[in-house]
Amino acid sequence: MKRILYTLVLLLCASYTYAADIIFSGSVVDAQTKQPLPGASINIPDLKLTTQTDLQGRFSFNRIPENGVFLVQVSYVGYQHLSKSVNFKANNPVVFQLVASRIEANEVVVTGTVSGSSNKKNSTSLGVLSLEDMRATPANNIIDAVSKIAGVSQISTGQAISKPVIRGLSYNRVVTLSDGIKQQGQQWGDEHGIEIDQFSAERIEVLRGAASLVYGADALGGVINILEPLTVSDGLIKGEVLSNYGTNAGLSGSSAMLTGNSSGFVWRGRASYKNAHSFKTPDYYLPNSGFKETDFSGMLGFNKAWGYSHLNVSNFRSNIGFYEPELDAAGNFVDEDGNAFTDSELKSRKLALPNQQINHFKIASNSNVLLPSGSLKLDLGYQNNVRKEFEDVEPALFFDLKTYSVDAKYIREKREGAWQPIFGISADYANSLNKGEEFLIPDYNNWGFGLFYYMNKETANGSFNFGLRYDYRRNQGKDLIDDGVQRFTAFDKQFSNLSGAVGFTHQFTENWNLKANLSSGFRAPNPAEQASNGVHEGTFRYEKGDATLKSENSYQADLALQYTSANIDFSWGIYNNYISNYIFLARNNNETISVTNEGGATSLMPLFRYQQAKANFYGTDATFIYHPFEFLHFENSFSYVHAQNLKLNQALPFIPAASLRNELQFEPNIKGLVHSHISVGLESNFAQRRVASFETTTAGYTLLQAGLGTQFNIGKQKVDLHITANNLLNKRYYNHLSRFKPGRLDESDPSFGIYNPGRNITFGLYLPIGGQLR
């Protein structure tokens, strides 16, 4: 690590010898009328810069690097997004001509891959969630928001915990990036969520399918890249205040952010808070299902002609209640003393036992140093995830996980019609300690190393890419003797793999585009899968690992067809993902185990074991957006995945049901108001009859959604208001990936059917702040 930092300092110093402060300027106009477009956004993702045009449609960036070709994206309401590679060395004003379109984002820039590129020239299947989408559709957490993208779903535990599922794959097979580094927060657990503030995201990109080439082990299913706001123009200060309130659980969420740029010194600060009491199904409240969440984050850095270097710090805390359902003779939920919960207790924001407390502290350094013939990107990270699960005053389970990571990429300068080589290297180390009264997984150390070589070439009508990657993983578990019993046996396992990918895109016409990708991936079993041996309180079961597990290997084929025009945006993708040695947790033949508590009493608990088999996943994702008139918008998406345990010739567990989303949005032109809309939608989930032997089936259901929103000014202050209604008809239903759905197979299984939340109306307010630094 010290050598890498020393090398970076030398490169930074050397870069000053050729870096030059130049100005990149130009204008944005209507392609037909040539009239200026004031307020258009101009973004340079690889430099983390953004600005807007003035009243004359002009813009300028200071301290732009003289060398290099960079992708610039221009966007304006009512026009197609424009992506164009610009050579700043020419130092000539650029005129961007935008074409009027009812569908704006069909030329979106992809920043979550090796380097910024147009979506049409990126062979990876992609889904994007914009800031506007997130504001218009409030969610309980950041994964709840992402699950609206086709091909993405969530394993939920109540309203506070969501785990991402991409094309049927989840847990450690999905990489979540935040502040440029992989989120490391004990993703192996069913009830372990993603510890990231949902208000911190400016944009979210989802790479669907194996992405191990760039992101290494654990990216078999895909990548969720949570992008922070780009830095503002020199001399500007900008901020926002937003607040949401939901009627179902009294969920209130607020966040305030301020960011600025003074002569290339950039900074940002954000504070967020969320709080909810127990949520309500159509029939009843679920006791102790509320949560509290706080997050404080900040960024300091420099944007100069040599590139940028940013330091991000965040501290995320959450406290989440749990309840193992117990009923009295009248069918009411009761506490541990057998007393029915009162209405005030159900709506209390004070959490009772059991509950879990999570603290996730993170420091991430992100740098992009521009060199004479390319650039060096370096991401350094430190994370400390502390997770406590309480049954009493002292934590029963207490995990303390520290992770250190480094990721470096050398990217050659992009040249028109030429191959662009990229070389990357990454390393990480993790240490996990048990500090609680009970034990589920052993203390362990985990090491990882990877390197890859990638080549990409863009042409006028498409692109071609290929690459190879080598990964090495080592898991070292420690033994433990608890009360004279050998609880964990020490182990030291090593895994390695060579994986690769090849892809291409081709634009047949101005409207039709094809993507194809072949890739392989790799994932080593994690220490929880290898050595679990204990009661997992949050899941109400006994979990047992297998030290003989082999690494997973994925082989995926992906094909996508796209059609875009001024009023239609259509994409359809199909895929097949074969995984050897697929690891999953399952219960065999209603197996149980006798457990003795501290008082000496024994009880039977369901026993789940980690096991593996050959598996195959295939399915399709499709989206169709139709905007026939300026005032009418019709959006649809469909997702389906079929997952098969090839060893037992049966379904795999926790596979989402097919889903269909439809939304019709009316956008009237009202004097004094901007971007007004009224929407109505249907969210349909089909029945899931293909289940593992220990799972229960789930019936299909359709939910009615509605919403309205508008923007207006109070004096000089812009105000953005949204009102949305989820499950408007208060329908009773179970989502197949809800951990609260019915699962009682025998008396030892404590799972109990808890409906998903009923009707919820959310009110959202957004206030942007901006001005000149003095």
CORCORVEN-V253879 format. One record per residue. N is the residue number from 1. OMEGA is omega in degrees with one decimal (999 if undefined). BURIAL is + if it has 16 or more other C-alpha atoms within 10 Angstrom, else -. D_FIRST is the distance of its C-alpha to the first C-alpha in Angstrom with 2 decimals. Layout:
N:OMEGA:BURIAL:D_FIRST, N:OMEGA:BURIAL:D_FIRST
This chain:
1:-179.8:-:0.00, 2:179.8:-:3.83, 3:178.8:-:5.46, 4:179.4:-:5.15, 5:179.3:-:6.29, 6:178.1:-:8.65, 7:179.1:-:9.94, 8:178.8:+:10.66, 9:178.1:-:12.55, 10:179.4:-:14.48, 11:177.6:+:15.42, 12:179.7:+:16.58, 13:-179.4:-:18.65, 14:-177.1:-:20.03, 15:-179.8:+:21.02, 16:-175.9:-:23.38, 17:180.0:-:25.46, 18:-178.6:-:26.82, 19:180.0:+:26.31, 20:175.8:+:29.66, 21:176.1:-:30.89, 22:-179.9:+:33.51, 23:173.1:+:35.39, 24:-175.4:+:35.64, 25:178.7:+:38.95, 26:-179.2:+:41.65, 27:178.3:+:43.82, 28:-176.4:+:44.37, 29:172.4:+:47.92, 30:-175.4:+:50.02, 31:-176.7:-:50.38, 32:-175.1:-:54.12, 33:-176.6:-:55.38, 34:177.4:-:52.81, 35:-179.4:-:52.83, 36:179.7:+:49.67, 37:179.6:+:47.53, 38:179.4:+:46.43, 39:176.3:+:43.49, 40:-179.6:+:41.83, 41:175.9:+:38.03, 42:-176.5:+:35.89, 43:171.5:+:32.26, 44:-170.8:+:29.51, 45:-176.3:+:26.91, 46:174.9:+:24.23, 47:-178.4:+:24.43, 48:-179.1:+:24.93, 49:175.2:+:28.29, 50:174.8:+:31.73, 51:178.8:+:35.15, 52:178.2:+:38.83, 53:178.4:+:41.99, 54:-176.6:+:44.61, 55:178.0:-:48.31, 56:178.9:-:48.90, 57:-177.4:+:46.14, 58:178.0:+:43.95, 59:173.8:+:40.22, 60:173.6:+:37.72, 61:173.7:+:33.99, 62:177.0:+:32.87, 63:176.2:+:29.84, 64:179.4:+:29.60, 65:-177.3:+:27.79, 66:-176.9:+:30.42, 67:172.7:+:28.92, 68:175.4:+:28.33, 69:-175.5:+:30.25, 70:178.7:+:29.41, 71:180.0:+:31.07, 72:177.0:+:33.18, 73:179.9:+:34.89, 74:-178.7:+:38.10, 75:178.8:+:39.84, 76:-177.7:+:43.05, 77:179.2:+:45.22, 78:-178.8:-:47.93, 79:174.7:+:46.26, 80:171.9:+:44.09, 81:-179.7:+:40.42, 82:176.1:+:39.82, 83:-176.8:+:36.68, 84:175.4:-:36.62, 85:-175.8:+:34.23, 86:174.5:+:34.65, 87:-176.0:+:33.92, 88:-178.8:+:33.43, 89:179.4:-:34.28, 90:175.0:-:37.92, 91:176.8:-:37.91, 92:176.6:-:41.07, 93:-177.8:-:41.96, 94:176.8:+:41.62, 95:177.2:-:44.21, 96:-179.3:+:43.09, 97:-177.9:+:46.13, 98:-179.4:+:45.87, 99:179.6:+:48.27, 100:-178.5:+:49.97, 101:176.3:+:49.17, 102:175.1:+:49.75, 103:-168.1:+:46.45, 104:-164.0:+:43.60, 105:-179.2:+:40.26, 106:176.3:+:41.00, 107:-174.4:+:38.75, 108:177.1:+:35.60, 109:177.2:+:32.25, 110:-179.5:+:29.60, 111:-175.0:+:26.12, 112:176.8:+:24.46, 113:-173.7:+:24.27, 114:175.1:+:22.24, 115:-177.0:+:23.96, 116:178.6:+:26.91, 117:175.7:+:30.26, 118:179.0:+:33.74, 119:-178.1:+:34.45, 120:180.0:+:37.26, 121:176.0:+:34.98, 122:-172.5:+:32.34, 123:-179.6:+:33.27, 124:174.5:+:31.58, 125:-169.0:+:34.00, 126:169.1:+:33.17, 127:-175.4:+:34.42, 128:173.8:+:33.90, 129:-176.9:+:34.66, 130:177.8:-:35.32, 131:178.8:-:35.38, 132:177.9:-:39.18, 133:-178.4:-:39.31, 134:178.9:+:37.29, 135:-175.8:+:39.57, 136:-178.2:+:42.71, 137:-179.1:+:41.83, 138:-178.0:+:40.48, 139:178.9:+:38.63, 140:-179.9:+:37.75, 141:-171.3:+:34.01, 142:178.4:+:31.68, 143:173.8:+:32.19, 144:178.0:+:35.92, 145:-177.1:+:35.79, 146:-176.6:+:33.90, 147:176.7:+:36.44, 148:-179.6:+:39.01, 149:179.2:+:37.48, 150:179.8:+:39.31, 151:-178.1:+:37.67, 152:175.0:+:35.74, 153:-174.8:+:37.02, 154:167.6:+:35.90, 155:-172.8:+:36.28, 156:171.4:+:37.54, 157:-175.4:+:38.23, 158:-174.5:+:40.53, 159:-171.7:+:39.72, 160:-171.3:+:36.26, 161:176.7:+:34.26, 162:175.7:+:33.70, 163:-176.8:+:31.54, 164:174.7:+:31.31, 165:179.0:+:33.23, 166:179.4:+:33.06, 167:175.6:+:35.90, 168:-177.7:+:36.36, 169:-174.8:+:32.74, 170:-178.5:+:30.82, 171:-176.7:+:28.57, 172:177.0:+:25.30, 173:177.8:+:26.68, 174:178.0:+:26.20, 175:174.7:+:22.86, 176:179.7:+:23.04, 177:174.0:+:20.78, 178:-174.5:+:20.75, 179:174.7:+:18.90, 180:-179.0:+:17.33, 181:180.0:+:15.59, 182:175.4:+:17.33, 183:-179.7:+:19.38, 184:-176.8:+:18.93, 185:177.7:+:22.04, 186:-175.6:+:23.83, 187:-178.1:+:25.47, 188:-174.3:+:27.41, 189:179.2:-:30.03, 190:-174.4:+:33.22, 191:175.5:+:33.41, 192:-178.0:+:29.73, 193:178.7:+:29.52, 194:-171.9:+:26.87, 195:-178.8:+:25.74, 196:178.1:+:25.85, 197:-178.2:+:28.40, 198:-179.2:+:30.88, 199:-176.1:+:31.82, 200:-173.3:+:28.35, 201:171.4:+:28.76, 202:-175.4:+:30.24, 203:179.2:+:30.46, 204:176.4:+:29.57, 205:178.6:+:29.31, 206:174.4:+:29.89, 207:-175.9:+:29.14, 208:179.4:+:31.72, 209:-175.7:+:31.19, 210:-179.8:+:28.55, 211:-176.0:+:25.42, 212:-177.0:+:23.14, 213:-177.4:+:22.72, 214:-171.3:+:20.41, 215:171.5:+:19.31, 216:-179.3:+:19.13, 217:178.5:+:20.59, 218:-179.4:+:22.65, 219:179.4:+:23.99, 220:-175.7:+:27.33, 221:-178.8:+:29.39, 222:-175.0:+:27.74, 223:170.4:+:25.51, 224:-176.6:+:26.39, 225:-178.9:+:24.61, 226:-171.6:+:25.32, 227:177.1:+:25.22, 228:177.2:+:25.17, 229:173.7:+:27.82, 230:179.9:+:27.38, 231:-176.5:+:27.50, 232:-178.9:+:31.08, 233:179.1:+:32.79, 234:177.3:+:32.64, 235:-177.4:+:35.01, 236:169.3:+:35.28, 237:-173.2:+:34.71, 238:179.3:+:35.07, 239:179.3:+:35.14, 240:171.3:-:36.75, 241:179.4:+:38.42, 242:-178.7:+:39.24, 243:177.4:+:40.98, 244:173.2:+:42.25, 245:178.5:+:44.80, 246:-173.4:+:45.85, 247:-172.3:+:49.20, 248:-178.0:+:48.52, 249:-176.2:+:46.20, 250:-176.9:+:46.38, 251:176.2:+:42.81, 252:179.1:+:41.89, 253:-179.5:+:38.68, 254:179.4:+:37.86, 255:177.0:+:35.01, 256:-177.8:+:34.71, 257:175.7:+:32.27, 258:-179.2:+:32.18, 259:-177.9:+:30.13, 260:-179.7:+:30.63, 261:178.2:+:29.79, 262:179.3:+:30.76, 263:176.9:-:30.36, 264:172.2:+:27.09, 265:-173.2:+:25.67, 266:-178.1:+:25.50, 267:177.2:+:25.48, 268:174.9:+:26.62, 269:179.7:+:27.64, 270:173.2:+:29.18, 271:-177.5:+:30.97, 272:179.6:+:32.52, 273:174.8:+:34.85, 274:-178.4:+:36.74, 275:179.3:+:39.39, 276:171.1:+:42.00, 277:-177.4:+:44.66, 278:179.8:+:45.75, 279:-175.9:+:46.31, 280:169.0:+:49.75, 281:176.2:+:50.86, 282:-174.7:+:54.26, 283:-170.9:-:55.93, 284:170.3:-:53.95, 285:173.3:+:50.94, 286:-175.5:+:48.27, 287:173.5:+:47.88, 288:179.0:+:44.59, 289:177.8:+:42.78, 290:178.7:+:41.59, 291:173.4:+:38.13, 292:-177.6:+:36.37, 293:174.9:+:33.16, 294:176.4:+:31.37, 295:173.6:+:28.30, 296:-178.4:+:26.98, 297:179.2:+:24.41, 298:178.8:+:23.51, 299:171.8:+:21.75, 300:179.3:+:21.26, 301:-179.1:+:20.34, 302:169.1:+:21.70, 303:-175.4:+:23.67, 304:-179.6:+:24.46, 305:178.7:+:25.76, 306:-179.2:+:22.31, 307:178.7:+:21.31, 308:172.7:+:19.89, 309:-176.5:+:17.00, 310:174.5:+:17.69, 311:179.8:+:16.43, 312:177.0:+:18.20, 313:178.0:+:19.02, 314:176.3:+:21.57, 315:-174.5:+:23.41, 316:177.9:+:25.72, 317:174.4:+:28.47, 318:177.2:+:31.29, 319:-170.4:+:34.21, 320:179.7:+:36.20, 321:175.9:+:39.54, 322:178.9:+:40.80, 323:173.7:+:44.33, 324:-169.5:+:45.86, 325:172.1:+:49.23, 326:-175.1:-:52.36, 327:172.3:-:55.82, 328:-176.6:-:59.10, 329:-179.5:-:62.50, 330:179.0:-:62.78, 331:178.4:-:59.51, 332:173.7:-:57.60, 333:-178.6:+:54.02, 334:177.5:+:54.13, 335:-175.6:+:51.80, 336:177.4:-:51.26, 337:178.9:-:54.65, 338:-179.9:-:56.43, 339:178.5:-:57.07, 340:179.7:+:56.88, 341:176.0:+:54.37, 342:179.6:-:56.00, 343:179.7:-:55.41, 344:178.0:-:53.78, 345:-179.6:+:51.36, 346:-179.3:+:50.43, 347:177.5:+:49.72, 348:178.2:+:48.00, 349:174.7:+:44.43, 350:-175.9:-:43.80, 351:175.5:+:42.09, 352:174.5:+:43.65, 353:-2.4:+:42.34, 354:174.8:+:40.75, 355:175.4:+:37.75, 356:178.5:+:34.01, 357:-178.0:+:31.61, 358:172.4:+:28.15, 359:-179.8:+:25.51, 360:178.6:+:22.40, 361:-174.6:+:19.95, 362:170.1:+:17.25, 363:-179.1:+:14.87, 364:176.0:+:13.87, 365:-179.4:+:12.78, 366:-178.6:+:14.59, 367:173.3:+:14.93, 368:-176.5:+:17.24, 369:-178.0:+:17.51, 370:-179.2:+:20.84, 371:-176.9:+:21.25, 372:-176.2:-:24.68, 373:-179.8:-:24.85, 374:-179.7:+:22.63, 375:177.1:+:19.64, 376:176.5:+:15.90, 377:-178.4:+:15.00, 378:178.0:+:11.56, 379:178.4:+:11.52, 380:-177.6:+:9.04, 381:169.4:+:10.89, 382:179.8:+:11.89, 383:175.0:+:15.40, 384:180.0:+:17.92, 385:179.6:+:21.11, 386:-176.1:+:24.00, 387:179.9:+:27.17, 388:176.3:+:30.46, 389:-172.6:+:33.71, 390:165.1:+:36.79, 391:179.7:+:40.24, 392:-177.4:-:41.15, 393:179.0:-:39.89, 394:-178.3:-:36.98, 395:176.0:+:34.55, 396:174.4:+:35.54, 397:-177.0:+:32.22, 398:179.0:+:29.03, 399:176.8:+:25.62, 400:-174.7:+:22.41, 401:175.5:+:19.45, 402:-177.2:+:15.84, 403:176.2:+:13.42, 404:-177.0:+:9.70, 405:174.0:+:9.15, 406:179.7:+:7.76, 407:-177.5:+:10.69, 408:178.0:+:11.47, 409:171.1:+:15.09, 410:-174.2:+:17.06, 411:177.3:+:20.61, 412:179.9:+:23.51, 413:178.9:+:26.14, 414:179.1:+:28.83, 415:-175.1:-:32.16, 416:176.6:-:35.44, 417:-176.8:-:36.57, 418:175.7:-:33.66, 419:176.4:+:30.92, 420:178.7:+:27.54, 421:178.6:+:24.70, 422:179.2:+:21.33, 423:-178.0:+:18.34, 424:177.5:+:15.54, 425:-178.9:+:12.58, 426:177.2:+:11.08, 427:177.2:+:9.54, 428:177.4:+:10.35, 429:179.9:+:11.32, 430:175.9:+:14.45, 431:-179.0:+:16.66, 432:-179.3:+:20.26, 433:171.3:+:22.93, 434:179.4:+:26.69, 435:-176.7:+:28.28, 436:179.6:+:31.65, 437:179.1:-:35.08, 438:-175.8:+:35.02, 439:177.2:+:32.68, 440:177.5:+:32.03, 441:-178.9:+:28.76, 442:165.1:+:27.14, 443:-178.3:+:24.01, 444:169.4:+:21.30, 445:-177.7:+:17.75, 446:178.4:+:16.60, 447:175.8:+:14.00, 448:177.3:+:13.91, 449:178.1:+:13.02, 450:172.5:+:14.99, 451:-178.7:+:15.89, 452:175.0:+:19.02, 453:-171.5:+:21.41, 454:177.7:+:23.85, 455:-179.0:+:26.97, 456:177.8:+:29.13, 457:177.5:+:32.43, 458:176.3:+:34.59, 459:-179.0:-:38.31, 460:-174.6:-:41.09, 461:179.7:-:41.94, 462:-178.5:+:38.76, 463:176.7:+:35.48, 464:180.0:+:34.13, 465:174.1:+:30.66, 466:179.9:+:29.19, 467:177.3:+:25.92, 468:179.8:+:24.38, 469:173.9:+:21.37, 470:178.3:+:20.07, 471:175.3:+:18.62, 472:177.4:+:17.87, 473:176.5:+:18.12, 474:176.3:+:18.63, 475:-179.6:+:20.49, 476:179.3:+:21.26, 477:-177.7:+:24.06, 478:-178.9:+:25.58, 479:179.7:-:29.31, 480:172.7:+:31.49, 481:-175.6:-:35.10, 482:-178.7:-:36.75, 483:177.4:-:40.31, 484:-179.6:-:40.78, 485:178.3:-:39.80, 486:-176.8:-:36.92, 487:178.5:+:35.16, 488:175.8:+:32.01, 489:-178.3:-:31.54, 490:176.5:-:28.21, 491:178.4:-:26.81, 492:-175.4:-:23.96, 493:179.9:+:24.08, 494:-178.1:-:22.18, 495:175.7:+:22.77, 496:-176.1:+:22.11, 497:172.2:+:23.82, 498:-179.1:+:24.54, 499:-177.6:+:25.65, 500:179.5:+:27.03, 501:173.3:+:28.94, 502:-178.4:+:31.67, 503:175.7:+:33.39, 504:172.7:+:35.85, 505:177.3:+:37.80, 506:177.8:+:41.24, 507:-176.4:+:43.34, 508:178.1:-:46.94, 509:177.4:-:48.50, 510:-175.5:-:47.58, 511:-171.3:-:47.73, 512:-178.3:+:46.65, 513:-179.2:+:43.12, 514:174.4:+:41.80, 515:176.0:+:38.33, 516:-176.6:+:37.51, 517:171.9:+:34.39, 518:-176.3:+:33.84, 519:172.3:+:30.58, 520:-177.7:+:29.27, 521:-172.2:+:26.63, 522:172.9:+:25.12, 523:175.1:+:24.39, 524:175.2:+:23.85, 525:179.2:+:25.84, 526:-177.1:+:24.09, 527:177.3:+:24.71, 528:179.3:+:27.48, 529:-177.5:+:29.31, 530:-166.2:+:28.97, 531:178.6:+:29.97, 532:177.9:+:31.60, 533:-179.2:+:34.65, 534:178.6:+:36.21, 535:174.7:+:37.86, 536:-171.4:+:35.89, 537:-176.7:+:37.74, 538:-179.2:+:36.76, 539:177.3:+:38.23, 540:178.4:+:41.17, 541:175.9:+:40.69, 542:-176.9:+:39.44, 543:-177.2:+:36.50, 544:-178.1:+:35.89, 545:-178.9:+:33.08, 546:-176.6:+:33.32, 547:-178.1:+:30.97, 548:-178.6:-:32.42, 549:176.4:+:31.27, 550:179.2:+:30.10, 551:175.3:+:27.64, 552:174.0:+:29.13, 553:-175.1:+:29.65, 554:175.9:+:30.96, 555:-171.5:+:33.17, 556:171.1:+:34.24, 557:-173.7:+:36.69, 558:-179.9:+:36.99, 559:-178.7:+:39.72, 560:177.2:+:40.46, 561:-177.3:+:43.39, 562:172.8:+:43.49, 563:178.8:+:46.42, 564:174.5:+:46.24, 565:-177.5:+:49.05, 566:-178.2:+:50.15, 567:178.3:+:51.14, 568:171.7:+:49.57, 569:-175.2:+:46.03, 570:173.5:+:45.96, 571:-179.5:+:43.25, 572:-178.9:+:43.68, 573:173.3:+:41.15, 574:-176.9:+:41.60, 575:171.4:+:39.10, 576:-176.4:+:38.98, 577:177.2:+:36.03, 578:-177.9:+:36.54, 579:173.9:+:34.13, 580:177.7:+:34.50, 581:178.2:+:33.83, 582:-176.0:+:33.66, 583:178.4:+:32.78, 584:179.0:+:34.87, 585:-175.1:+:36.35, 586:176.7:+:40.12, 587:-176.8:+:43.15, 588:173.3:-:45.55, 589:179.0:-:49.29, 590:-176.9:-:48.94, 591:179.5:-:47.24, 592:176.8:+:47.03, 593:179.8:-:45.77, 594:-177.3:-:47.32, 595:179.1:-:45.19, 596:179.6:-:46.25, 597:-176.1:-:45.36, 598:179.8:-:45.18, 599:179.8:-:48.94, 600:179.6:-:49.69, 601:179.2:-:50.90, 602:177.9:-:49.93, 603:177.3:-:49.56, 604:177.0:+:48.76, 605:175.9:+:45.66, 606:-178.9:+:44.84, 607:177.3:+:42.47, 608:-178.8:+:39.90, 609:171.2:+:38.01, 610:-179.8:+:35.05, 611:-178.3:+:36.42, 612:-178.9:+:35.95, 613:172.3:+:38.15, 614:-175.4:+:38.34, 615:177.8:+:38.49, 616:178.4:+:39.44, 617:171.2:+:38.96, 618:-178.1:+:40.97, 619:-176.6:+:42.15, 620:171.2:+:42.54, 621:178.7:+:41.49, 622:172.9:+:43.77, 623:178.3:+:44.17, 624:178.9:+:47.22, 625:-178.7:+:47.66, 626:-177.5:+:51.09, 627:-172.7:+:52.09, 628:179.6:-:55.78, 629:179.6:-:56.65, 630:-174.1:-:54.89, 631:-175.0:-:55.69, 632:-176.6:+:54.83, 633:-177.5:+:51.51, 634:-175.2:+:51.32, 635:-175.9:+:48.00, 636:174.0:+:47.63, 637:-179.6:+:44.99, 638:178.5:+:45.29, 639:177.2:+:42.89, 640:175.3:+:43.69, 641:177.3:+:41.76, 642:-177.0:+:43.36, 643:-173.3:+:41.31, 644:168.9:+:42.82, 645:-173.9:+:42.10, 646:179.6:+:43.34, 647:-177.5:-:43.70, 648:-178.4:-:46.12, 649:176.7:-:47.33, 650:-177.4:-:46.81, 651:173.0:+:44.71, 652:-179.2:+:41.17, 653:175.0:+:40.62, 654:176.0:+:39.45, 655:-175.6:+:40.24, 656:173.9:+:41.31, 657:174.7:+:44.88, 658:-177.1:+:45.79, 659:178.5:+:45.81, 660:178.6:+:47.63, 661:177.5:+:47.15, 662:177.3:+:49.77, 663:175.9:+:49.98, 664:-175.8:+:52.72, 665:177.5:+:52.04, 666:-174.4:+:54.74, 667:-176.8:+:53.68, 668:175.8:-:56.73, 669:-175.4:-:57.12, 670:-178.2:-:58.10, 671:179.4:-:59.03, 672:179.0:-:56.72, 673:-177.7:-:54.01, 674:176.1:+:51.09, 675:177.6:-:49.42, 676:177.4:+:51.74, 677:172.9:+:51.65, 678:-174.7:+:53.30, 679:172.5:+:51.96, 680:-175.5:+:53.05, 681:176.2:+:51.17, 682:173.3:+:51.35, 683:-175.5:+:48.50, 684:173.1:+:49.80, 685:-177.4:+:48.17, 686:177.0:+:50.12, 687:175.7:+:51.04, 688:-179.9:+:48.57, 689:179.8:-:50.73, 690:-175.7:+:48.26, 691:174.2:+:46.55, 692:-172.9:+:45.25, 693:-177.9:-:47.81, 694:-179.6:-:46.55, 695:171.9:+:46.27, 696:178.6:+:49.06, 697:-178.7:+:50.09, 698:179.3:+:49.94, 699:176.3:-:52.65, 700:179.7:+:52.13, 701:176.3:+:52.43, 702:-179.7:+:52.53, 703:176.4:+:51.47, 704:178.3:+:52.91, 705:178.2:+:50.57, 706:178.8:+:51.59, 707:173.1:+:50.27, 708:-178.8:+:51.12, 709:179.0:+:49.32, 710:173.7:+:49.94, 711:176.8:+:48.78, 712:-179.1:+:50.97, 713:168.1:-:50.97, 714:-169.6:-:52.11, 715:177.0:-:52.82, 716:-177.0:-:49.71, 717:176.5:-:47.45, 718:179.9:-:46.48, 719:178.3:-:46.70, 720:-175.7:+:45.55, 721:176.9:+:47.33, 722:171.2:+:47.00, 723:-180.0:+:48.94, 724:178.3:+:48.17, 725:175.8:+:49.87, 726:-178.1:+:48.35, 727:-172.8:+:50.73, 728:-178.1:-:53.59, 729:175.9:-:56.26, 730:-174.4:+:54.61, 731:173.4:+:54.53, 732:179.2:+:53.79, 733:172.3:+:51.16, 734:170.1:+:48.37, 735:-174.4:+:45.31, 736:-179.3:+:44.45, 737:174.0:+:40.76, 738:177.9:+:41.67, 739:176.6:+:41.00, 740:-179.7:+:44.19, 741:-178.6:+:46.49, 742:179.4:+:49.16, 743:-176.2:+:47.92, 744:178.1:-:50.39, 745:174.8:-:51.34, 746:-173.4:-:52.80, 747:-179.9:-:53.20, 748:-178.5:+:49.86, 749:-175.6:+:47.96, 750:-176.4:+:47.51, 751:-173.1:+:46.55, 752:-177.0:-:49.08, 753:175.2:-:49.90, 754:179.8:+:48.72, 755:170.3:+:49.46, 756:-176.3:+:46.87, 757:177.3:+:47.34, 758:-175.9:+:50.63, 759:177.6:+:51.47, 760:176.8:+:48.93, 761:-175.9:+:49.56, 762:176.5:+:46.66, 763:-178.0:+:47.15, 764:-179.5:+:44.36, 765:-179.4:+:44.25, 766:-179.6:+:41.86, 767:175.0:+:42.08, 768:179.8:+:40.06, 769:179.2:-:39.64, 770:178.7:-:39.16, 771:-179.3:-:40.11, 772:172.1:-:39.42, 773:179.5:-:37.24, 774:999:-:39.39
